[in-house]
Amino acid sequence: MVAGLNASELLELALLLVGVGALSGFLAGVFGIGGGAILVPVFYECFRLAGVPLEVRMPLCIGTSLAIIIPTSIRSYRAHYARGAVDMDILRQWWLPVLVGVIAGSVTARYAPERLFKIVFVMVAWSAAARLLLARETWKFGDDFPKGPLMRIYGFGIGLLSTLMGVGGGLFSNLLMTFYGRPLHQGIATSSALAVLISIPGAIGYVYAGWPAAAHYPDVAALQWPFAIGYVSLIGAVLVMPTSLWTAPLGVRAAHAMSKRNLELAFGCYLFIVGGRFVISLL
C-alpha cells in the first residue's frame, strides 16, 4: 500500500496522469494555455484519491501544474515563434508587470483559503468561455492596446490570476487580445511566451508557499504519493511532463490548421466544462 492505495489503484492513477500529460501538451499547442486548465481539475481528483487533505489539495494541484507547464510552454513558444506568430512588442510591455503579478500570487497562495483558488478558477474560466462562445465582432475595448499604466495593470492581473489558477496566462492574454481586435491565433502564440514567464517563478513560489503547509500537515510531505515539495508534486510532474512535451508541437500544427471561429468554439466549450467541475465542488 502507498498513500492508502493498492498496486492496481496506483497503476490506474499513473496511467491517468500519463494520458493527461499527452492531452495537456496538445492543448498547450492548440490554445496557448500551457495545459494547466486541464491539469488542475485532473490533479484534484488524483490527489483526492490519494488522500491529500482538502485544505492543501487545490494549491498542491496548482503548484504541480505550474511546474509541468515550464517545459511544455517553452516548447510550445518555440514552435509558435518559428512561425512568426508571437507579438514581441506586447511581451516587452508585459514581462515585468507579469513577473510582479506572479510574485504577488505566490505570496497570496501562502495564506489564502482553499476555496479562493476554486472561485478564481471558475470566474475566469467561465468569463473567457462566455466571450468565446457568444463572440461578436462588436465586443471590443478598442482597435489596439492602450499605452501606459493600463497595459501594466493588464500584465500584473495576468500574472496574479494565472498564478492563483495554475495556468500559463493564456486564458487572460487570449481574452484581452481578442477584445482589442487581435486574431486568436496571434493571442495563442503570444500566450505561449507568457506561460514561460509565469510558470518558472510561479512554480518556485508554490514551493515557498507550501513549506508552512508541509509542517502543519506532515502527512503531505511524508506521502510517497504525491512526493510533495511545498505545493509541487514531483511524481505528478515526472509522469506528465514527457508526454506533454511530445504532443505540444502537434497542438501547434492543429491550431494553425483551424479556422478562427472553430478555434474559439473549441476553446470556449473546453473552459465551460472545466469550470463546471469546480462549481460542483463548491456546492
C-alpha positions in Angstrom: 0.0 0.0 0.0 1.2 3.5 -0.9 -0.7 6.5 0.4 -3.6 4.2 1.2 -3.8 2.9 -2.4 -3.1 -0.7 -3.5 -0.9 -1.5 -6.5 -3.7 -1.6 -9.1 -5.1 1.8 -7.9 -1.6 3.3 -8.1 -1.2 1.9 -11.7 -4.6 3.4 -12.7 -3.5 6.8 -11.3 -0.2 6.6 -13.1 -1.7 5.7 -16.4 -4.3 8.5 -16.0 -1.5 11.1 -15.4 0.4 9.9 -18.5 -2.7 10.3 -20.6 -3.4 13.7 -19.1 0.1 14.7 -20.0 -0.5 13.9 -23.6 -3.7 15.8 -23.7 -2.3 18.8 -21.8 0.6 19.1 -24.1 -1.7 19.0 -27.1 -3.9 21.7 -25.6 -0.8 23.8 -24.8 -0.1 24.0 -28.5 -3.7 24.4 -29.7 -4.8 27.0 -27.2 -1.6 28.5 -25.9 -2.7 27.8 -22.3 0.2 25.7 -21.0 -2.2 22.8 -20.3 -2.9 24.0 -16.7 -6.6 24.4 -17.2 -6.9 20.6 -17.7 -4.1 19.6 -15.3 -5.6 21.3 -12.3 -9.0 19.5 -12.4 -7.5 16.1 -13.0 -4.8 16.5 -10.3 -7.6 17.5 -8.0 -9.3 14.1 -8.5 -5.9 12.2 -8.3 -4.9 13.9 -5.1 -8.4 13.3 -3.6 -8.0 9.6 -4.3 -4.5 9.7 -2.7 -5.9 11.2 0.5 -4.3 14.6 0.3 -6.1 16.9 2.9 -8.7 19.2 1.4 -7.1 22.3 2.9 -4.0 21.9 0.8 -5.3 19.9 -2.2 -6.1 22.8 -4.5 -2.8 24.7 -4.1 -1.0 21.4 -4.5 -2.7 20.9 -7.8 -1.9 24.5 -8.9 1.8 24.3 -7.9 2.3 21.0 -9.7 0.5 22.3 -12.8 2.8 25.3 -12.9 5.9 23.1 -12.6 4.7 20.9 -15.5 3.9 24.0 -17.7 7.6 25.0 -17.7 8.9 22.6 -20.4 5.6 22.4 -22.2 5.3 26.2 -22.6 8.9 26.5 -23.7 8.4 24.0 -26.5 5.1 25.5 -27.5 6.6 29.0 -27.5 9.5 27.9 -29.7 7.1 26.3 -32.2 4.9 29.4 -32.4 7.9 31.7 -32.6 9.3 29.7 -35.5 6.1 30.6 -37.4 6.5 34.3 -36.6 3.2 34.4 -34.7 4.4 35.8 -31.4 3.8 39.6 -30.7 7.1 40.6 -29.3 6.0 44.2 -28.7 3.4 43.0 -26.2 5.9 40.8 -24.5 8.3 43.7 -24.0 5.5 45.7 -22.3 4.2 42.9 -20.1 7.1 40.9 -18.9 7.9 43.0 -15.8 4.2 43.5 -14.7 3.6 39.8 -15.2 6.5 38.9 -13.1 5.4 41.2 -10.3 1.9 39.7 -10.5 3.3 36.1 -10.2 5.2 37.1 -7.1 2.0 38.6 -5.6 0.1 35.5 -6.5 2.7 33.3 -4.8 2.5 35.3 -1.6 -1.3 35.1 -1.7 -1.1 31.3 -2.1 0.8 31.0 1.1 -2.1 32.5 3.2 -5.3 32.1 1.0 -8.1 29.6 1.9 -8.6 26.7 -0.4 -12.0 28.0 -1.7 -10.3 31.1 -3.1 -8.4 29.1 -5.7 -11.6 27.4 -6.9 -13.6 30.6 -7.1 -10.9 32.4 -9.1 -10.6 29.4 -11.5 -14.4 29.3 -12.1 -14.9 33.0 -12.5 -12.1 33.4 -15.1 -12.8 30.2 -17.0 -16.5 31.0 -17.4 -15.9 34.6 -18.3 -13.5 33.6 -21.0 -15.9 30.8 -22.2 -18.8 33.3 -22.5 -16.6 35.7 -24.5 -15.5 32.9 -26.9 -18.9 31.1 -27.3 -21.0 34.3 -27.7 -18.4 36.2 -29.6 -19.5 39.3 -31.5 -17.2 41.4 -33.6 -18.6 44.5 -31.8 -17.4 43.2 -28.4 -14.2 45.2 -28.3 -12.4 47.5 -25.9 -10.7 49.2 -28.8 -8.8 48.7 -32.1 -5.4 48.5 -30.4 -3.9 48.0 -26.9 -3.7 51.2 -24.7 -0.4 52.7 -23.8 0.9 53.4 -20.3 -0.4 52.4 -16.9 -3.4 50.3 -18.1 -1.1 47.9 -20.1 1.0 47.4 -16.9 -2.2 46.7 -14.9 -3.2 44.2 -17.5 0.2 42.5 -17.2 0.0 42.4 -13.4 -3.5 40.9 -13.5 -2.4 38.2 -15.9 0.5 37.2 -13.7 -1.6 37.3 -10.4 -4.6 35.4 -11.7 -2.6 32.9 -13.6 -0.6 32.0 -10.5 -3.8 31.5 -8.5 -5.3 29.3 -11.2 -2.2 27.3 -12.1 -2.4 28.2 -15.8 0.2 29.8 -18.1 -1.7 33.0 -18.7 -3.3 32.0 -21.9 -6.9 32.4 -20.6 -6.3 36.1 -19.8 -4.0 37.2 -22.6 -6.1 35.4 -25.3 -9.2 37.2 -23.9 -7.6 40.6 -23.8 -6.1 40.3 -27.2 -9.4 39.4 -28.8 -11.1 42.3 -27.0 -8.5 44.6 -28.7 -9.1 43.1 -32.2 -6.1 40.8 -32.3 -6.5 37.4 -34.1 -6.9 34.5 -31.7 -4.1 32.7 -33.4 -1.8 35.6 -32.5 -3.1 35.6 -29.0 -2.4 31.9 -28.6 1.1 32.3 -29.8 1.9 35.2 -27.6 0.3 33.4 -24.6 2.7 30.6 -25.0 5.6 33.0 -24.4 3.8 34.5 -21.3 3.4 30.9 -20.0 7.2 30.7 -19.8 7.4 33.9 -17.8 4.6 32.8 -15.4 5.4 29.1 -14.9 9.0 29.3 -13.8 8.7 31.9 -10.9 5.2 30.6 -10.2 6.4 27.0 -9.5 9.2 28.3 -7.3 6.6 30.5 -5.5 4.4 27.5 -4.7 7.4 25.6 -3.3 7.9 28.6 -1.0 4.1 28.8 -0.2 3.8 25.2 0.7 6.5 24.9 3.3 4.2 26.0 6.2 1.6 23.6 5.0 4.1 20.7 4.9 4.9 21.5 8.6 1.2 21.8 9.5 0.2 18.6 7.5 3.2 16.3 7.9 1.3 13.5 6.0 1.5 15.6 2.8 5.3 15.8 3.0 5.6 12.2 4.0 3.2 10.7 1.4 5.1 8.6 -1.1 2.3 9.8 -3.4 2.4 12.7 -4.4 6.1 13.2 -3.2 5.4 16.9 -2.4 8.0 19.6 -2.1 6.0 22.5 -0.9 3.0 22.7 -3.1 4.7 20.8 -6.0 4.2 17.1 -6.5 7.3 15.6 -8.1 5.7 12.3 -9.0 2.9 14.2 -10.8 5.4 16.2 -12.7 7.5 13.3 -13.7 4.6 11.3 -15.1 3.0 14.1 -17.0 6.0 16.0 -18.5 7.3 13.5 -21.1 4.0 13.0 -23.0 3.1 16.7 -22.7 6.4 17.6 -24.4 5.8 15.1 -27.1 2.3 16.3 -28.0 2.8 20.1 -27.7 4.1 20.6 -31.3 1.1 18.5 -32.6 -1.2 21.0 -31.0 0.6 23.9 -32.6 0.0 22.4 -36.0 -3.6 21.8 -35.2 -4.1 25.4 -34.1 -2.8 26.8 -37.3 -4.9 24.4 -39.4 -8.2 25.5 -37.7 -10.4 28.5 -38.6 -10.7 31.4 -36.1 -14.3 30.6 -35.2 -13.8 26.9 -34.8 -10.9 27.6 -32.5 -13.0 30.0 -30.4 -15.8 27.5 -30.1 -13.5 24.6 -29.1 -11.7 26.8 -26.5 -15.0 28.1 -25.1 -16.6 24.7 -24.7 -13.5 23.4 -23.0 -13.4 26.2 -20.5 -17.0 25.9 -19.7 -16.6 22.2 -18.9 -13.5 22.5 -16.6 -15.1 25.5 -14.8 -18.2 23.4 -14.1 -16.1 20.8 -12.3 -15.2 23.3 -9.6 -18.7 24.8 -9.3 -19.8 21.3 -8.2 -17.1 21.0 -5.6 -18.0 24.5 -4.2 -21.7 23.5 -3.6 
